[in-house]
Amino acid sequence: MNIVILLGLLVTLATGIPVLRQLLSGHPRGLLVLFFTEMWERFSYYGMRGILIFYLTQHLMFDRSEASALYASYTALVYLLPLLGGFIADRWLGSRKAVAFGALLLVAGHISMGFEGRPSQQDLIYGGNVYPIVSEGRMDDRVAHILVDGKKYEFQAREGGGIEIPGVPIASGLPTSIPDGDYEVRTLIDNGSASMFYFAVSLIILGVGFLKPNISAVVGDLYAQGDPRRDSGFTLYYYGINLGAFWAAILCGLLGQHFGWWAGFGLAGVGMFVGWIVFVLGKPLLQGKGEPPDPVMLSEPFAGSVNREWMTYFMSILAVGIVFLTVQNSRLVGIALIAAIALSLLALAWIIVRVCQTRVERQRMGLAVILILGSVIFFTLFEQAGSSLNLFASTNVDLSLTPEAGRFLGIPYGTPEQLAAAGIQPSAWWSWIDTSVGAAQTQSFNAGFILIFAPLLAALWTWLGRRGKDPNPTLKFGLGLIQVGLGFLIVVWGAGLHDSAFRVPLVLLGLLYLLHTTGELFLSPVGLSEITKLTLPGVVSFMMAVWFLASSIAQYVGGWIAGFLVTESVGGEVLDPELALNTAISGFRTLGWAGVVCGVAYIGISFLVRTWAHADKPVRGEPETPAA
């Protein structure tokens, strides 16, 4: 039995019961529906994200820099398309219908990811001869060899650059040591597998675009302006997001590694289908929130017998083709981001100058913009998790939780290698505790820490809010930025503890994710809540989309940065672990200090804008007293 699953069950039981008690006792019942819907949506997204970078580098055989760029294009578009989804919801569909439609697109996308197709092929070319590189296993079980005259040979980095192939016969014509520039690694991408991947992620991108901004907007609709339960409600909602992310990283990573890519991606699709069912059945509990702004207009015929609602769905599905072409081109994604930023800035300027009618409304919108900028900085650092940090875990982290095998209450425990060294041979998988952690499973650390700390911070914000001592949001953002920076610096300061294989202790990665998590809890749920509080009615979904645009920018820039933190790989394996460690540590040092400096700057700004929220004044069109 995998120890991560056992620990996960303990964490879920210990934290889930108090969360359910808070949800049922002090919040609208509709929050429970949105809680479970978003839990399953995030299960699908993070289940795929946790193994995606390995799929790109090991199955499609992209080099690590190219894979990081493609990962960045995908995640950037995931957070860019909410601009479209938010606009369509505000104008026509309403948040509820947009969420349901987005969920169905996500189900289709994840099912498509289950068709993994044939793997790509890599060859070593030397002296005009071609030597296939053959690989077995996935993720941590990955083993690659060079095939020479029908026999497999291990390879490694050559001192001074290049590749060494110990043991290869001289008569084969392939030397044991080949300098850089004397050989070529050729990759033959399987076009069918790549095309199916691009189609699947296009459906997922469009689905998230409809679901993500609108479900958060419905959460905000459940609370009136000034309701002290709002921040607590968003933090509990954030718990649901991370409960899904936590189990997705554990289970999808486990299935993907041991059974196949199709199993990991397929489980993510099953999770999203469950989320769609929960949302559809829970409609009555939403109390009419998120309905179309003009239901009569939406049902009117638009083209023949097709009404505006179905025409909106049809035109949105056609957009899959545009996304399909865009996601493959990182430069095109960058252009789309620049265009989206420009249009969003124009729209924000219009809202602040023409739509806002008072100084209070303009200061609120100004504060929202400051918070959105802070989220760009934070998530540029934080979202290294799915790319550079995931690859760092697989190459330069000792992923064993125990130093050697042993017994607990008579049950053997240890990694497979530790058990073999101790002469212990368990009879079945369930008769021993596997204390190894998969690289993809390290993605569960962040979500697991949120499960532990989100309820505590939800209670803390509520307690401080009732006493008028809740820190202003800009100060919280500054503290969050400092923590994400310190997370990287912990690994930098502990890098000297690496072993002979240039792997640092797992505890350092755990501390990094702990600090990233506490920083996230100071910033992300607070930001979601503040955007819904500060925004004028009628543009809430748009502002939520702008909030996610900030994440899109961060994903794209973060992917570009990740390309500088990786080194050469052959057959999906890193050639030089020492160089990989030094490269990563150098990058983490820069990222760490950048986070700390920006955090200090935001703390300074907080004293200048602390009154801009005007929490004692109602938003135009909303009641002054909180809902019962």
C-alpha positions in Angstrom: 0.0 0.0 0.0 1.4 3.4 -1.0 2.1 5.5 2.1 0.9 8.7 0.3 -2.5 7.2 0.0 -2.6 6.2 3.7 -1.4 9.7 4.8 -3.9 11.2 2.4 -6.8 9.3 4.0 -5.7 10.5 7.4 -5.5 14.2 6.3 -8.8 14.1 4.5 -10.7 12.6 7.5 -9.0 14.9 10.0 -9.7 18.1 8.0 -12.8 17.2 6.0 -15.2 16.6 8.9 -14.7 20.2 10.4 -15.0 21.7 6.9 -18.3 19.9 6.3 -19.5 21.1 9.6 -18.8 24.7 8.7 -20.4 24.3 5.3 -23.6 22.8 6.7 -23.9 25.1 9.7 -23.0 28.6 8.7 -23.1 29.0 4.9 -25.7 28.9 2.1 -26.5 25.4 0.9 -25.5 26.4 -2.6 -21.9 26.6 -1.5 -22.0 22.9 -0.9 -22.9 22.3 -4.5 -20.2 24.6 -5.8 -17.7 23.1 -3.4 -18.2 19.5 -4.8 -18.4 20.7 -8.4 -15.2 22.6 -8.3 -13.6 19.8 -6.3 -14.1 17.4 -9.2 -13.2 20.0 -11.8 -9.9 20.6 -10.1 -9.5 16.8 -9.7 -9.6 16.5 -13.5 -7.3 19.5 -14.1 -4.6 18.7 -11.6 -4.8 15.0 -12.3 -3.8 15.8 -15.9 -1.3 18.5 -14.9 0.6 16.3 -12.5 1.6 13.9 -15.3 1.5 16.2 -18.3 5.2 17.3 -18.3 6.3 13.6 -18.1 3.9 12.7 -20.9 5.4 15.4 -23.1 9.0 14.5 -22.4 8.7 10.7 -22.2 5.8 9.7 -24.5 5.9 12.5 -27.2 9.6 12.9 -26.5 9.8 16.7 -26.6 13.0 18.0 -25.1 12.5 19.6 -21.7 12.7 23.2 -22.9 10.2 22.6 -25.7 8.0 20.6 -23.3 8.1 23.5 -20.8 7.1 26.0 -23.6 4.2 23.7 -24.7 3.1 23.3 -21.1 3.2 27.0 -20.7 1.0 27.5 -23.8 -1.5 25.1 -22.6 -1.8 26.5 -19.0 -1.7 30.1 -20.3 -4.7 29.4 -22.6 -6.4 27.6 -19.8 -6.4 30.9 -17.8 -6.8 33.1 -20.9 -10.1 31.7 -22.2 -12.0 32.7 -19.1 -12.0 36.2 -20.7 -14.3 34.7 -23.4 -16.3 32.5 -21.0 -16.8 35.4 -18.6 -18.0 37.8 -21.4 -20.4 35.2 -22.9 -21.8 34.5 -19.4 -22.3 38.2 -18.6 -23.9 38.9 -21.9 -26.0 35.9 -22.7 -25.7 32.5 -20.9 -25.4 33.5 -17.3 -22.9 31.8 -15.0 -24.9 28.6 -14.3 -25.3 27.6 -17.9 -21.7 28.5 -18.7 -20.5 26.3 -15.9 -22.6 23.3 -17.1 -21.4 23.7 -20.7 -17.8 24.0 -19.7 -18.0 20.9 -17.6 -19.2 18.9 -20.6 -16.4 20.2 -22.7 -13.9 19.1 -20.0 -15.4 15.6 -19.9 -14.9 15.3 -23.7 -11.4 16.6 -23.4 -10.2 14.3 -20.7 -11.8 11.3 -22.4 -9.8 12.2 -25.5 -6.6 12.4 -23.5 -7.2 8.7 -22.7 -6.2 7.8 -26.3 -2.5 8.1 -25.9 -1.5 6.6 -29.2 2.0 5.4 -30.1 5.1 6.8 -28.4 7.6 8.9 -30.4 11.0 7.5 -31.3 14.4 8.8 -30.6 17.7 7.8 -32.3 21.3 8.5 -31.7 23.1 9.3 -35.0 26.9 8.9 -35.1 29.1 8.5 -38.2 26.1 8.2 -40.5 24.8 5.2 -38.5 21.5 5.2 -36.6 21.2 3.7 -33.1 17.7 3.5 -31.6 17.1 4.7 -28.1 14.7 2.3 -26.4 12.8 3.2 -23.3 10.7 1.3 -20.8 8.4 2.4 -18.0 6.9 5.8 -17.2 7.9 8.7 -14.8 10.0 7.3 -12.0 10.1 3.9 -13.5 11.6 5.2 -16.8 14.7 3.4 -18.0 16.3 4.2 -21.3 19.1 2.4 -23.3 20.9 2.7 -26.6 20.4 -0.3 -28.8 23.6 -1.5 -30.6 23.5 -4.7 -32.6 20.4 -5.8 -30.8 21.8 -5.3 -27.3 20.9 -2.5 -24.8 23.6 -0.3 -23.3 23.3 2.3 -20.6 24.5 5.9 -21.2 25.5 8.9 -19.2 26.9 12.4 -19.4 30.5 12.8 -20.6 32.8 15.0 -18.6 33.2 18.2 -20.5 30.0 17.7 -22.5 28.8 14.9 -24.7 27.7 11.3 -24.0 29.4 8.1 -22.6 28.2 4.6 -23.4 30.2 2.3 -21.1 30.6 -1.3 -22.3 29.8 -0.8 -25.9 32.0 -3.0 -28.1 34.7 -1.3 -30.2 33.7 -3.4 -33.2 30.3 -1.8 -33.2 31.7 1.4 -34.6 30.3 3.5 -31.7 32.9 4.8 -29.2 32.3 4.7 -25.5 32.9 8.5 -25.3 31.5 11.0 -27.8 32.1 14.7 -27.4 29.4 17.3 -27.9 28.8 18.1 -31.6 30.0 14.7 -32.9 26.6 13.1 -32.5 22.9 14.0 -33.0 19.8 12.9 -31.2 16.9 12.7 -33.6 13.3 12.7 -32.5 10.5 11.3 -34.7 7.2 12.6 -33.3 4.2 10.4 -33.9 1.8 12.8 -35.6 -1.3 10.9 -34.7 -0.5 10.9 -31.0 0.5 14.6 -31.1 -2.7 15.6 -33.0 -4.9 13.8 -30.5 -3.2 15.5 -27.7 -3.6 18.9 -29.2 -7.3 18.2 -29.8 -7.9 17.0 -26.3 -6.2 19.9 -24.6 -8.1 22.3 -26.9 -11.4 20.9 -25.5 -10.1 21.2 -22.0 -8.9 24.8 -22.5 -12.3 25.9 -23.8 -14.1 24.0 -21.0 -12.1 25.7 -18.3 -12.7 29.0 -20.0 -16.4 28.6 -19.5 -16.4 27.0 -16.1 -13.6 28.7 -14.1 -14.6 32.3 -13.9 -18.3 31.7 -13.7 -18.4 29.2 -10.9 -16.3 31.6 -8.7 -18.8 34.4 -9.6 -21.7 32.3 -8.4 -19.9 31.7 -5.1 -19.7 35.5 -4.7 -23.4 35.9 -5.6 -24.3 33.7 -2.6 -23.1 36.5 -0.2 -24.3 40.1 0.1 -21.9 42.9 0.4 -20.5 43.2 3.9 -21.4 39.6 4.8 -18.6 38.6 7.2 -18.9 35.0 6.0 -17.7 35.8 2.5 -13.9 35.4 3.1 -14.6 32.3 5.1 -16.8 30.9 2.4 -14.2 31.4 -0.3 -11.6 29.8 1.8 -13.8 26.7 2.4 -14.5 26.7 -1.4 -10.7 26.8 -1.9 -10.5 23.8 0.4 -12.8 21.9 -2.1 -10.6 22.9 -5.0 -7.5 21.5 -3.3 -9.2 18.4 -2.0 -9.7 17.5 -5.7 -6.2 18.5 -6.6 -4.7 16.5 -3.7 -6.3 13.2 -4.6 -5.8 13.8 -8.3 -2.0 14.1 -7.9 -1.9 11.0 -5.8 -4.2 8.7 -7.8 -3.7 9.9 -11.4 0.1 9.9 -10.9 0.0 6.4 -9.4 -2.2 5.0 -12.2 -0.3 6.8 -14.9 3.0 5.4 -13.7 2.0 1.8 -13.1 -0.8 1.2 -15.6 -0.4 3.6 -18.5 -0.9 7.2 -19.5 -4.4 6.4 -20.5 -5.3 5.3 -16.9 -4.0 8.6 -15.4 -5.7 10.8 -17.9 -8.9 8.7 -18.0 -9.4 8.9 -14.2 -9.3 12.7 -14.5 -12.1 12.5 -17.0 -14.2 10.3 -14.7 -13.8 12.9 -12.0 -15.0 15.7 -14.2 -18.1 13.7 -15.2 -19.0 13.3 -11.5 -18.6 17.0 -11.0 -21.0 17.8 -13.9 -23.7 15.5 -12.3 -23.3 17.2 -8.9 -23.8 20.6 -10.5 -26.8 19.7 -12.5 -28.6 17.9 -9.6 -27.7 20.8 -7.2 -29.3 23.6 -9.3 -32.2 24.1 -6.8 -29.8 24.9 -4.0 -28.3 27.8 -5.9 -31.3 30.0 -5.1 -31.6 31.3 -8.7 -28.0 32.7 -8.7 -26.1 32.8 -11.9 -29.1 32.7 -14.3 -29.1 34.4 -17.7 -29.4 38.2 -17.7 -32.2 38.0 -20.3 -33.8 34.5 -20.4 -36.4 35.6 -22.9 -33.8 36.9 -25.4 -31.7 33.8 -24.9 -34.6 31.5 -26.0 -35.5 33.6 -29.1 -34.8 32.1 -32.5 -31.5 33.2 -34.0 -30.9 31.2 -37.1 -34.0 29.3 -38.2 -35.3 27.1 -35.4 -32.0 27.4 -33.5 -32.2 29.8 -30.6 -29.5 32.1 -29.2 -28.5 29.7 -26.5 -27.8 26.7 -28.8 -26.2 29.0 -31.4 -23.8 30.2 -28.6 -22.9 26.6 -27.8 -22.4 25.8 -31.5 -20.1 28.8 -32.2 -18.1 28.1 -29.0 -17.4 24.5 -30.2 -16.2 25.8 -33.5 -13.6 27.8 -31.5 -11.9 24.4 -30.7 -10.2 24.6 -34.1 -8.7 28.0 -33.3 -7.4 26.8 -30.0 -6.0 23.6 -31.7 -3.8 25.7 -33.9 -2.9 28.2 -31.2 -1.8 25.9 -28.5 0.9 24.4 -30.7 2.6 27.8 -31.3 4.1 29.4 -28.2 4.7 32.7 -30.0 1.1 32.8 -31.2 0.0 32.3 -27.6 2.2 35.2 -26.6 0.6 37.4 -29.2 -2.9 36.4 -28.0 -1.9 37.2 -24.4 -0.6 40.7 -25.5 -3.9 41.3 -27.3 -5.9 40.1 -24.3 -3.9 42.3 -21.9 -4.4 45.4 -24.2 -8.2 44.8 -24.5 -8.5 44.1 -20.8 -6.7 47.3 -19.9 -8.9 49.3 -22.2 -12.0 47.7 -20.7 -10.7 48.4 -17.2 -10.0 52.0 -18.1 -13.6 52.3 -19.5 -15.1 50.8 -16.4 -13.1 53.1 -14.0 -13.6 56.3 -16.0 -17.1 55.9 -17.4 -19.0 53.1 -15.5 -17.8 54.0 -12.0 -19.8 57.0 -10.7 -18.1 57.8 -7.4 -14.6 58.1 -5.9 -15.3 55.1 -3.7 -16.1 52.9 -6.8 -13.0 54.1 -8.6 -10.7 53.3 -5.6 -12.3 49.9 -5.3 -11.5 49.1 -8.9 -8.0 50.5 -8.5 -7.4 48.2 -5.5 -8.7 45.3 -7.6 -6.1 46.1 -10.3 -3.3 46.3 -7.7 -4.3 42.9 -6.4 -4.4 41.4 -9.9 -0.9 42.6 -10.6 0.2 41.0 -7.3 -1.3 37.7 -8.4 0.7 37.8 -11.7 4.0 38.1 -9.7 2.9 35.4 -7.2 1.7 32.8 -9.7 4.7 33.3 -12.0 6.8 31.9 -9.1 4.2 29.5 -7.7 3.3 27.8 -11.0 6.8 26.4 -11.5 5.2 23.5 -9.7 3.9 21.6 -12.7 7.0 22.2 -14.9 10.4 22.9 -13.5 9.7 21.7 -9.9 8.1 18.5 -11.2 11.1 17.8 -13.3 13.4 18.8 -10.4 11.6 16.3 -8.2 12.1 13.5 -10.7 15.8 14.2 -11.3 17.3 15.9 -8.2 15.2 14.8 -5.2 15.5 11.6 -3.1 11.9 10.6 -3.1 12.1 8.0 -0.3 10.4 8.8 3.0 12.5 6.3 5.0 16.3 5.7 5.1 15.9 1.9 5.2 13.3 -0.9 5.4 11.7 -1.9 8.6 8.5 -3.1 10.2 5.6 -1.3 11.9 3.2 -3.5 13.9 4.7 -6.4 12.0 4.0 -4.8 8.6 7.0 -4.4 6.4 7.7 -0.8 5.1 10.3 0.7 2.8 10.9 1.4 -0.9 11.2 -1.7 -3.2 15.0 -1.2 -3.3 15.2 -0.9 0.5 13.1 -4.1 1.0 15.2 -6.0 -1.5 18.4 -4.9 0.3 16.9 -6.1 3.7 15.9 -9.4 2.2 12.2 -8.8 2.7 9.9 -10.2 0.1 6.2 -9.2 0.6 3.6 -11.6 -0.7 1.3 -9.0 -2.3 1.0 -5.2 -2.9 -1.3 -4.8 0.1 0.9 -6.6 2.6 3.6 -3.9 2.8 3.8 -0.1 3.0 5.6 1.5 0.0 7.4 4.5 1.5 8.5 5.9 -1.9 6.8 9.0 -3.3 6.3 9.4 -7.1 7.6 12.6 -8.6 4.0 13.3 -9.9 2.7 12.6 -6.4 4.8 15.5 -5.0 2.2 17.7 -6.7 -0.1 16.6 -3.8 2.0 18.4 -1.2 0.6 21.8 -2.0 -3.0 20.7 -1.9 -2.4 18.5 1.1 -1.1 21.5 3.1 -4.1 23.5 2.0 -6.4 20.8 3.4 -4.7 21.2 6.7 -4.3 25.0 6.9 -7.3 26.3 4.9 -9.9 25.6 7.6 -7.6 27.2 10.2 -7.1 30.4 8.2 -10.9 30.5 7.3 -11.6 30.5 11.0 -8.8 33.1 11.6 -10.1 35.5 9.0 -13.6 35.2 10.4 -12.4 35.8 13.9 -10.3 38.8 13.0 -13.1 40.2 10.8 -15.6 40.2 13.6 -13.2 42.2 15.7 -12.3 44.6 13.0 -8.7 43.4 12.9 -8.5 41.6 9.6 -5.3 42.6 7.7 -6.0 44.6 4.6 -5.8 42.5 1.4 -2.7 44.2 0.0 -0.8 43.4 3.2 -1.9 39.8 2.9 -0.6 39.7 -0.7 2.8 41.1 0.4 3.1 38.4 3.1 2.1 35.8 0.5 4.8 36.9 -1.9 7.5 36.8 0.7 6.5 33.2 1.6 6.7 32.0 -2.0 10.1 33.5 -2.4 11.4 31.9 0.9 10.1 28.5 -0.4 12.7 28.6 -3.2 15.4 29.9 -0.9 14.9 27.0 1.5 15.9 24.6 -1.3 18.8 26.9 -2.3 20.2 27.0 1.3 19.8 23.2 1.7 21.3 22.2 -1.7 24.6 21.2 -0.1 22.8 18.3 1.5 22.6 16.4 -1.9 23.8 12.8 -2.1 26.2 11.2 -4.5 23.5 11.1 -7.2 22.9 14.8 -6.8 19.5 14.4 -5.1 18.5 16.7 -2.2 16.4 15.4 0.7 12.6 15.2 0.2 12.1 17.4 3.2 13.5 20.4 1.4 10.9 20.0 -1.4 8.2 19.5 1.3 9.3 22.8 3.1 9.2 24.6 -0.3 5.6 23.5 -0.9 4.7 24.3 2.7 5.8 27.9 2.3 4.2 28.2 -1.1 1.0 26.9 0.3 0.8 29.3 3.2 1.7 32.1 0.8 -1.1 30.9 -1.5 -3.7 31.0 1.3 -2.7 34.5 2.1 -3.3 35.5 -1.5 -5.4 33.4 -3.7 -8.7 32.8 -1.8 -8.4 36.4 -0.5 -8.0 37.7 -4.0 -11.0 35.7 -5.3 -13.1 37.1 -2.5 -11.9 40.7 -2.9 -12.6 40.7 -6.7 -16.2 39.8 -6.1 -16.5 42.4 -3.3 -14.8 45.3 -5.1 -16.4 44.8 -8.5 -19.6 46.5 -9.7 -22.6 44.3 -10.4 -22.8 43.4 -14.1 -19.0 43.0 -14.7 -18.2 40.5 -12.0 -17.7 37.6 -14.4 -15.5 39.9 -16.5 -13.4 40.8 -13.5 -13.1 37.2 -12.5 -11.9 36.5 -16.0 -9.3 39.3 -15.7 -8.2 37.7 -12.4 -7.6 34.5 -14.3 -5.9 36.4 -17.1 -3.3 37.3 -14.5 -2.7 33.6 -14.0 -2.5 33.1 -17.8 0.3 35.7 -18.0 2.0 34.1 -15.0 1.7 30.6 -16.6 3.2 31.9 -19.9 6.1 33.8 -18.3 6.6 31.0 -15.8 6.9 28.4 -18.6 9.5 30.7 -20.3 11.5 30.8 -17.1 11.2 27.1 -16.6 12.9 26.6 -20.0 16.1 28.1 -18.4 15.9 25.7 -15.4 16.2 22.4 -17.3 19.0 20.6 -19.0 19.4 18.1 -21.9 17.6 14.8 -21.8 17.9 11.7 -23.9 15.2 9.1 -24.1 13.2 11.1 -21.5 16.1 10.9 -19.0 18.4 13.7 -17.8 21.9 13.2 -19.2 23.8 15.1 -16.4 22.1 15.2 -12.9 24.9 17.4 -11.5 24.4 20.1 -14.1 20.6 19.7 -13.7 21.0 20.4 -9.9 23.3 23.4 -10.4 21.1 24.9 -13.1 17.9 24.5 -11.0 19.5 26.0 -7.8 20.8 29.0 -9.7 17.3 29.7 -11.1 15.6 29.1 -7.7 17.9 31.6 -6.1 16.8 34.3 -8.5 13.1 33.5 -8.2 13.4 33.4 -4.4 14.9 36.8 -3.9 12.5 38.2 -6.5 9.5 37.0 -4.4 10.9 38.5 -1.2 11.6 41.9 -2.7 8.2 42.1 -4.4 6.6 41.1 -1.1 8.3 43.8 0.9 7.2 46.3 -1.8 3.5 45.2 -1.5 3.7 45.6 2.3 4.8 49.2 1.8 2.0 49.8 -0.7 -0.5 48.4 1.7 -0.2 51.4 4.0 -1.1 53.7 1.1 -4.2 51.8 -0.1 -5.5 50.2 3.1 -8.8 52.3 3.0 -9.5 51.8 -0.7 -11.8 48.8 -0.1 -14.4 50.9 1.7 -15.7 47.8 3.4 -18.2 50.0 5.4 -20.0 51.1 2.2 -22.3 48.9 0.0 -21.6 48.2 -3.6 -24.1 49.9 -5.9 -27.2 47.8 -6.3 -26.6 45.5 -3.3 -28.1 45.7 0.3 -26.1 47.2 3.1 -26.9 44.5 5.6 -25.6 41.0 5.2 -27.9 38.2 4.2 -29.2 36.0 7.0 
